[in-house]
Amino acid sequence: MDVRAALLFVHLVSAVLGVGPIMGLVVVARGGGSSPAVAISISNALLRLTNWGLLAMVLSGLALLYQAQWIQVNAWWLRIGVLLACVVGMGLGLAQSALRQAKRDPSRVDSILSRVATLSWISVAAVVATVALMALKPF
Ligand code: HEM
């Protein structure tokens, strides 16, 4: 197996297993049939997983760029894709700080979970757009 194929493999596995669970975060934060306390603790666990997943995406993405001698750095599909990956990171970061608020003020758990669901939806949309750009490379 050549190095590029191996790096692409890591990048794609990180996308599926590490970033994919953001969709699960939407389901859990919207209630998912569990009590708010359970939803908060599962959301925290999913956020930890997706943070590591996103880090793996960035590192494997940088390794892919390095391996191709940074030639794709000038391509707009990559620039916008990286920007959208930052939007995903921001969405997850804001969701994490909302969950920390829930610990301090349990009376606001419901509104905080709905904020986490909204932020997760934004992150899901940004992930879909990133995959479209990186897979299709339209420009
Ligand atoms: C939400 C985060 C990300 C997702 C979901 C994602 C997804 C993908 C997907 C699905 C591909 C496959 C393209 C193909 O098969 O041709 C890909 C390729 C690639 N990605 Fe990402 N990516 C993300 C973040 C990043 C970041 C942060 C970087 C750079 C720092 C990056 C750099 C690359 C590069 C260089 C390729 C290879 C393109 C090629 O030459 O075929 N990605 N990405």
Boltz pocket constraint, residues with backbone or C-beta under 6 A from the ligand:
constraints:
  - pocket:
      binder: B
      contacts: [[A, 11], [A, 12], [A, 15], [A, 19], [A, 57], [A, 58], [A, 60], [A, 61], [A, 62], [A, 64], [A, 65], [A, 72], [A, 81], [A, 82], [A, 84], [A, 85], [A, 88], [A, 126], [A, 127], [A, 130], [A, 131], [A, 134], [A, 135]]
      max_distance: 6.0
